[in-house]
C-alpha cells in the first residue's frame, strides 16, 4: 500500500523535496570526484565547493513554499513549529559545540552539519508536536 500525502500542498512538497535532495547527492558526488581526481584550482574550486550547497538552500525554499501553500491551518502550524524546533536545535548544538571548540579543545565540526542538525531536529520534533494535540 502506498503512502500518499493527503493534501495537494504536501504532495507538491514531497515532489519538490525529493528531486532537490537527489540533485544534492549528484552535485556532492561531482564535487568530491572532481576534487579527488582532477585537483581543480582557481575559481573552479569555489564553484565546485558551492555546488552541493545550492540544492540544500533550495530545500529551505521548498519548506517555505509548503508553508505558504498549505491551506490546512493545523498542518501549517505543525510545520512552522517543527521548523522553529529545527532552528532552535541546530542553533543550540552549533553554539554549544562552538564553545566546546573554543574552551575545551573539542574537534572542529564543519559548519555544513548545522543544516543536517536542522533537518534532524525538525523531523524528530514533528511526532512530539502532533502528540501534544491528541
DAVENZI-V968235 format. One record per pair of residues at least 24 apart in sequence whose C-alpha atoms are under 7 Angstrom apart, sorted by the first residue. I is the first residue (numbers start at 1). GAP is how many residues later the second one is. D is the distance in whole Angstrom. If there is no record, write none. Layout:
I,GAP,D
I,GAP,D
//
This chain:
9,57,6
9,60,6
9,61,5
10,56,7
13,49,6
13,53,6
16,46,7
17,42,6
17,45,6
20,35,6
20,38,7
20,39,6
21,34,7
23,32,6
24,28,5
24,31,5
24,32,7
27,24,6
27,25,5
28,24,5
78,48,7
78,51,7
82,40,5
82,43,6
82,44,6
83,39,6
85,36,6
85,37,6
85,40,7
86,32,4
86,33,6
86,35,4
86,36,4
87,31,6
89,29,7
89,32,6
90,24,6
90,27,5
90,28,5
//
